[in-house]
Amino acid sequence: MTSAERVMTKATLEELLTRKDKSKKELTGLGAGSEGGHQRQALHDDPATEDRKNFLRAQIAMIGNLEDVSIITPSEDLSKADLGCIVELEYEDGFKIKGVLLGPDDAQIARSGEEEKTVEVISFMSPLGQAIRGQSVGAKVTLTKPSKQEVKILSISRANI
């Protein structure tokens, strides 16, 4: 997987596709074409309609291209932290968290499952995600920002994604 590759769960991809489709349909309904409308046409819109069109265009652009997305499939091997795994971590000050290692897009999507209400999302691109990915239970990793601290992996389990 390259650092530029977009990675997310199937549920996140479906949610983003739905949001993008709804935004495109609403934009078309407001008189803007599927390419976002023309500026000449926008001159005839009231300010509230133009604001809404701009918001929808921005939302579509932020979602971006979803054609080449890689779907996260939880690893069967739970000996090392990887995408789709829940990791329980303990900071050196005793603070504990449970997080599921996912792509950055997954952190933006609201979930309704019980598991997601009690588990944080850790992006595999974040400093913490990069440090723990590929590590085993008992491993200690050192984070340097915002301050230097050690984090220990207490457990690794499969997420229900």
Backbone as CSV, one residue per row, in Angstrom:
resi,resn,N_x,N_y,N_z,CA_x,CA_y,CA_z,C_x,C_y,C_z
1,MET,0.842,-1.173,0.000,0.000,0.000,0.000,0.891,1.242,0.000
2,THR,0.619,2.187,-0.904,1.396,3.415,-0.964,0.787,4.441,-0.028
3,SER,1.594,5.444,0.340,1.092,6.449,1.274,-0.006,7.305,0.648
4,ALA,-0.058,7.370,-0.701,-1.078,8.165,-1.374,-2.368,7.382,-1.597
5,GLU,-2.326,6.078,-1.393,-3.498,5.243,-1.613,-4.553,5.526,-0.550
6,ARG,-5.803,5.591,-0.977,-6.901,5.831,-0.053,-7.424,4.501,0.441
7,VAL,-7.497,4.346,1.757,-7.883,3.094,2.390,-9.019,3.381,3.360
8,MET,-10.078,2.541,3.300,-11.205,2.736,4.216,-12.029,1.459,4.303
9,THR,-12.926,1.438,5.270,-13.827,0.296,5.394,-14.897,0.373,4.308
10,LYS,-15.535,-0.746,4.051,-16.615,-0.800,3.061,-17.759,0.123,3.482
11,ALA,-18.063,0.148,4.778,-19.145,1.003,5.283,-18.844,2.477,5.033
12,THR,-17.593,2.882,5.225,-17.213,4.271,4.978,-17.329,4.599,3.498
13,LEU,-16.854,3.706,2.643,-16.961,3.928,1.199,-18.426,4.089,0.794
14,GLU,-19.292,3.215,1.289,-20.716,3.300,0.952,-21.322,4.615,1.432
15,GLU,-20.951,5.049,2.633,-21.462,6.313,3.170,-20.982,7.493,2.330
16,LEU,-19.711,7.499,1.952,-19.181,8.594,1.140,-19.816,8.618,-0.251
17,LEU,-20.021,7.447,-0.849,-20.692,7.382,-2.151,-22.113,7.931,-2.054
18,THR,-22.820,7.591,-0.980,-24.182,8.085,-0.769,-24.185,9.598,-0.600
19,ARG,-23.270,10.119,0.234,-23.200,11.569,0.448,-22.888,12.308,-0.851
20,LYS,-21.945,11.768,-1.613,-21.553,12.409,-2.871,-22.727,12.418,-3.848
21,ASP,-23.433,11.297,-3.956,-24.578,11.193,-4.856,-25.680,12.173,-4.453
22,LYS,-25.981,12.246,-3.155,-27.016,13.173,-2.675,-26.631,14.618,-2.967
23,SER,-25.361,14.948,-2.753,-24.896,16.314,-3.010,-24.992,16.658,-4.490
24,LYS,-24.607,15.719,-5.357,-24.701,15.953,-6.806,-26.152,16.149,-7.234
25,LYS,-27.056,15.323,-6.700,-28.478,15.442,-7.050,-29.044,16.777,-6.575
26,GLU,-28.683,17.178,-5.353,-29.178,18.460,-4.845,-28.623,19.611,-5.672
27,LEU,-27.349,19.534,-6.020,-26.720,20.571,-6.833,-27.404,20.676,-8.194
28,THR,-27.696,19.544,-8.801,-28.402,19.527,-10.082,-29.801,20.124,-9.914
29,GLY,-30.459,19.799,-8.817,-31.790,20.337,-8.545,-31.798,21.841,-8.328
30,LEU,-30.671,22.378,-7.895,-30.560,23.824,-7.704,-30.201,24.541,-9.004
31,GLY,-30.070,23.761,-10.083,-29.796,24.384,-11.370,-28.351,24.317,-11.789
32,ALA,-27.546,23.572,-11.053,-26.143,23.415,-11.430,-25.980,22.052,-12.070
33,GLY,-25.218,21.983,-13.133,-24.961,20.716,-13.808,-24.107,19.808,-12.964
34,SER,-23.921,18.594,-13.429,-23.142,17.612,-12.672,-21.693,18.032,-12.506
35,GLU,-21.226,18.957,-13.350,-19.844,19.428,-13.221,-19.760,20.607,-12.257
36,GLY,-20.842,20.955,-11.622,-20.795,22.013,-10.628,-21.450,23.305,-11.076
37,GLY,-21.980,23.346,-12.272,-22.683,24.534,-12.736,-21.749,25.551,-13.355
38,HIS,-22.341,26.552,-13.966,-21.572,27.600,-14.625,-21.713,28.885,-13.837
39,GLN,-20.676,29.708,-13.874,-20.699,30.968,-13.142,-21.796,31.901,-13.656
40,ARG,-22.056,31.904,-14.976,-23.100,32.778,-15.507,-24.449,32.468,-14.880
41,GLN,-24.740,31.190,-14.747,-26.007,30.780,-14.148,-26.058,31.227,-12.690
42,ALA,-24.920,31.194,-12.000,-24.872,31.560,-10.588,-25.204,33.030,-10.378
43,LEU,-25.017,33.878,-11.401,-25.312,35.297,-11.263,-26.795,35.546,-11.008
44,HIS,-27.623,34.604,-11.371,-29.066,34.767,-11.219,-29.604,34.145,-9.932
45,ASP,-28.742,33.542,-9.148,-29.179,32.910,-7.900,-29.144,33.907,-6.753
46,ASP,-30.044,33.718,-5.802,-30.000,34.534,-4.599,-28.796,34.092,-3.757
47,PRO,-28.333,34.912,-2.824,-27.128,34.578,-2.049,-27.225,33.256,-1.284
48,ALA,-28.388,32.941,-0.741,-28.528,31.686,0.017,-28.371,30.478,-0.903
49,THR,-28.951,30.554,-2.104,-28.826,29.448,-3.059,-27.379,29.309,-3.511
50,GLU,-26.730,30.433,-3.781,-25.323,30.385,-4.200,-24.447,29.811,-3.081
51,ASP,-24.722,30.183,-1.834,-23.971,29.617,-0.703,-24.158,28.108,-0.628
52,ARG,-25.393,27.660,-0.818,-25.667,26.218,-0.767,-24.940,25.494,-1.900
53,LYS,-24.962,26.067,-3.102,-24.250,25.461,-4.230,-22.752,25.362,-3.936
54,ASN,-22.196,26.432,-3.388,-20.764,26.419,-3.060,-20.445,25.361,-2.013
55,PHE,-21.326,25.227,-1.017,-21.135,24.195,0.006,-21.156,22.805,-0.623
56,LEU,-22.131,22.554,-1.485,-22.252,21.238,-2.128,-21.052,20.947,-3.025
57,ARG,-20.595,21.951,-3.783,-19.403,21.765,-4.622,-18.193,21.413,-3.759
58,ALA,-18.053,22.122,-2.638,-16.920,21.855,-1.739,-17.020,20.456,-1.143
59,GLN,-18.221,20.043,-0.758,-18.414,18.708,-0.191,-18.052,17.628,-1.211
60,ILE,-18.474,17.802,-2.449,-18.150,16.843,-3.510,-16.641,16.795,-3.728
61,ALA,-16.005,17.952,-3.749,-14.551,18.001,-3.947,-13.805,17.351,-2.785
62,MET,-14.279,17.575,-1.555,-13.612,16.987,-0.385,-13.737,15.469,-0.375
63,ILE,-14.871,14.953,-0.779,-15.031,13.496,-0.855,-14.082,12.939,-1.904
64,GLY,-13.960,13.637,-3.010,-12.973,13.271,-4.020,-13.305,12.014,-4.798
65,ASN,-12.284,11.489,-5.450,-12.411,10.305,-6.294,-12.434,9.051,-5.420
66,LEU,-13.452,8.245,-5.588,-13.592,7.022,-4.796,-13.426,5.761,-5.639
67,GLU,-12.952,5.922,-6.868,-12.832,4.770,-7.764,-11.685,3.835,-7.400
68,ASP,-10.599,4.362,-6.870,-9.416,3.543,-6.598,-9.184,3.300,-5.111
69,VAL,-10.253,3.234,-4.343,-10.160,3.025,-2.897,-9.856,1.557,-2.604
70,SER,-8.977,1.327,-1.640,-8.730,-0.035,-1.156,-9.575,-0.256,0.089
71,ILE,-10.296,-1.356,0.113,-11.162,-1.682,1.251,-10.341,-2.400,2.316
72,ILE,-10.495,-1.952,3.552,-9.810,-2.585,4.678,-10.481,-3.916,4.979
73,THR,-9.693,-4.953,4.978,-10.154,-6.277,5.373,-9.380,-6.646,6.629
74,PRO,-10.059,-6.844,7.751,-9.334,-7.175,8.978,-8.450,-8.406,8.793
75,SER,-7.254,-8.312,9.310,-6.301,-9.412,9.212,-6.752,-10.584,10.074
76,GLU,-6.506,-11.778,9.580,-6.773,-12.984,10.371,-5.687,-13.164,11.429
77,ASP,-4.514,-12.623,11.147,-3.363,-12.741,12.046,-3.433,-11.626,13.087
78,LEU,-3.751,-11.982,14.308,-3.860,-10.990,15.377,-2.588,-10.909,16.214
79,SER,-1.489,-11.440,15.699,-0.235,-11.378,16.448,0.411,-9.999,16.334
80,LYS,-0.024,-9.209,15.346,0.528,-7.865,15.154,-0.600,-6.889,14.851
81,ALA,-0.437,-5.661,15.311,-1.426,-4.620,15.051,-1.417,-4.274,13.570
82,ASP,-2.594,-4.318,12.956,-2.716,-3.978,11.545,-4.091,-3.369,11.304
83,LEU,-4.344,-2.939,10.073,-5.619,-2.317,9.739,-6.778,-3.238,10.095
84,GLY,-7.785,-2.659,10.732,-8.963,-3.423,11.111,-8.853,-4.099,12.464
85,CYS,-7.753,-3.886,13.160,-7.575,-4.480,14.495,-7.920,-3.457,15.575
86,ILE,-8.459,-3.953,16.675,-8.648,-3.118,17.859,-7.423,-3.322,18.734
87,VAL,-6.825,-2.222,19.136,-5.663,-2.301,20.018,-5.994,-1.596,21.327
88,GLU,-5.614,-2.228,22.420,-5.738,-1.582,23.721,-4.350,-1.099,24.079
89,LEU,-4.247,0.188,24.392,-2.957,0.815,24.645,-2.920,1.418,26.037
90,GLU,-1.726,1.445,26.602,-1.535,2.100,27.900,-0.352,3.048,27.792
91,TYR,-0.626,4.314,28.119,0.437,5.316,28.149,1.210,5.176,29.448
92,GLU,2.421,5.721,29.475,3.274,5.559,30.650,2.680,6.175,31.916
93,ASP,1.733,7.118,31.761,1.090,7.711,32.935,-0.094,6.878,33.432
94,GLY,-0.335,5.705,32.783,-1.417,4.820,33.197,-2.705,4.996,32.411
95,PHE,-2.798,6.045,31.590,-3.989,6.286,30.778,-4.122,5.185,29.732
96,LYS,-5.333,4.593,29.641,-5.578,3.508,28.690,-6.625,3.932,27.665
97,ILE,-6.434,3.488,26.442,-7.434,3.703,25.393,-7.563,2.429,24.570
98,LYS,-8.725,2.288,23.951,-8.963,1.231,22.977,-9.213,1.934,21.660
99,GLY,-8.528,1.485,20.626,-8.707,2.116,19.327,-8.658,1.099,18.214
100,VAL,-9.388,1.385,17.152,-9.348,0.520,15.973,-8.489,1.227,14.929
101,LEU,-7.552,0.503,14.372,-6.604,1.036,13.398,-7.268,1.037,12.019
102,LEU,-7.553,2.245,11.517,-8.275,2.400,10.255,-7.657,3.513,9.422
103,GLY,-8.281,3.786,8.278,-7.849,4.879,7.422,-8.414,6.201,7.908
104,PRO,-7.830,7.322,7.465,-8.271,8.636,7.934,-9.721,8.964,7.575
105,ASP,-10.222,8.453,6.457,-11.621,8.721,6.092,-12.588,8.097,7.085
106,ASP,-12.208,6.956,7.664,-13.096,6.266,8.603,-13.358,7.092,9.854
107,ALA,-12.387,7.907,10.235,-12.546,8.725,11.433,-13.609,9.803,11.240
108,GLN,-13.911,10.128,9.991,-14.861,11.197,9.699,-16.306,10.727,9.605
109,ILE,-16.514,9.441,9.539,-17.862,8.907,9.325,-18.492,8.502,10.657
110,ALA,-19.688,8.987,10.900,-20.398,8.610,12.125,-20.838,7.157,12.022
111,ARG,-20.666,6.430,13.111,-21.049,5.019,13.124,-22.164,4.815,14.150
112,SER,-22.911,3.770,13.948,-24.017,3.509,14.863,-23.841,2.220,15.646
113,GLY,-22.845,1.434,15.335,-22.635,0.163,16.035,-22.204,0.372,17.473
114,GLU,-22.494,-0.574,18.329,-22.150,-0.490,19.751,-20.646,-0.424,19.954
115,GLU,-19.907,-1.216,19.192,-18.454,-1.259,19.344,-17.825,0.110,19.102
116,GLU,-18.291,0.813,18.084,-17.689,2.080,17.739,-17.942,3.153,18.790
117,LYS,-18.949,2.966,19.631,-19.229,3.945,20.675,-18.204,3.859,21.801
118,THR,-17.533,2.732,21.919,-16.583,2.560,23.017,-15.139,2.499,22.540
119,VAL,-14.920,2.606,21.228,-13.583,2.473,20.670,-13.254,3.706,19.837
120,GLU,-12.079,4.267,20.055,-11.598,5.394,19.262,-11.119,4.901,17.907
121,VAL,-11.029,5.789,16.937,-10.427,5.456,15.652,-9.014,6.017,15.650
122,ILE,-8.051,5.155,15.334,-6.656,5.575,15.216,-6.292,5.463,13.741
123,SER,-6.012,6.585,13.109,-5.618,6.554,11.701,-4.247,5.896,11.577
124,PHE,-4.112,4.993,10.601,-2.814,4.351,10.392,-1.775,5.356,9.903
125,MET,-2.214,6.558,9.494,-1.288,7.582,9.029,-0.838,8.512,10.153
126,SER,-1.492,8.436,11.308,-1.117,9.287,12.436,0.188,8.789,13.046
127,PRO,0.875,9.633,13.804,2.107,9.169,14.465,1.876,7.934,15.336
128,LEU,0.760,7.900,16.071,0.462,6.734,16.903,0.202,5.514,16.035
129,GLY,-0.610,5.668,14.996,-0.907,4.555,14.095,0.342,4.004,13.430
130,GLN,1.223,4.889,12.986,2.469,4.454,12.355,3.358,3.716,13.347
131,ALA,3.359,4.177,14.594,4.225,3.561,15.605,3.753,2.165,16.005
132,ILE,2.442,1.952,16.095,1.953,0.653,16.584,1.720,-0.362,15.476
133,ARG,1.548,0.102,14.247,1.267,-0.831,13.141,2.426,-1.806,12.971
134,GLY,2.099,-3.089,12.981,3.112,-4.135,12.831,3.729,-4.586,14.147
135,GLN,3.326,-3.958,15.257,3.868,-4.310,16.573,2.992,-5.373,17.244
136,SER,3.591,-6.120,18.158,2.901,-7.206,18.869,2.470,-6.768,20.262
137,VAL,1.615,-7.593,20.887,1.214,-7.356,22.275,2.472,-7.324,23.137
138,GLY,2.525,-6.354,24.025,3.677,-6.193,24.907,4.704,-5.215,24.378
139,ALA,4.626,-4.900,23.092,5.587,-3.959,22.503,5.376,-2.568,23.084
140,LYS,6.482,-1.857,23.228,6.436,-0.471,23.681,6.977,0.398,22.558
141,VAL,6.227,1.457,22.247,6.653,2.404,21.226,6.777,3.772,21.874
142,THR,7.637,4.601,21.315,7.848,5.933,21.862,7.308,6.975,20.903
143,LEU,6.432,7.815,21.414,5.919,8.954,20.654,6.709,10.181,21.077
144,THR,6.991,11.063,20.134,7.804,12.236,20.468,7.018,13.539,20.476
145,LYS,5.796,13.539,19.954,5.018,14.776,19.920,3.655,14.543,20.541
146,PRO,3.084,15.443,21.275,3.625,16.751,21.622,4.761,16.675,22.635
147,SER,4.820,15.590,23.391,5.948,15.384,24.299,6.329,13.911,24.222
148,LYS,7.540,13.610,24.591,8.018,12.230,24.509,7.297,11.377,25.554
149,GLN,6.687,10.285,25.092,6.044,9.353,26.011,5.993,7.959,25.397
150,GLU,5.973,6.994,26.283,5.967,5.597,25.863,4.541,5.051,25.916
151,VAL,4.214,4.215,24.916,2.895,3.589,24.835,3.111,2.092,24.681
152,LYS,2.385,1.309,25.487,2.502,-0.150,25.447,1.231,-0.751,24.858
153,ILE,1.387,-1.756,24.004,0.240,-2.466,23.436,-0.165,-3.568,24.410
154,LEU,-1.381,-3.462,24.948,-1.874,-4.435,25.923,-2.596,-5.606,25.268
155,SER,-3.343,-5.331,24.201,-4.073,-6.410,23.527,-4.363,-6.024,22.085
156,ILE,-4.598,-7.049,21.274,-4.981,-6.872,19.871,-6.148,-7.822,19.608
157,SER,-7.227,-7.289,19.048,-8.378,-8.125,18.706,-8.950,-7.667,17.367
158,ARG,-9.856,-8.431,16.833,-10.449,-8.125,15.533,-11.624,-7.176,15.713
159,ALA,-11.676,-6.164,14.863,-12.804,-5.229,14.882,-13.945,-5.785,14.042
160,ASN,-15.141,-5.396,14.371,-16.322,-5.805,13.620,-16.617,-4.734,12.568
161,ILE,-15.837,-4.761,11.488,-16.004,-3.734,10.449,-16.423,-4.358,9.140
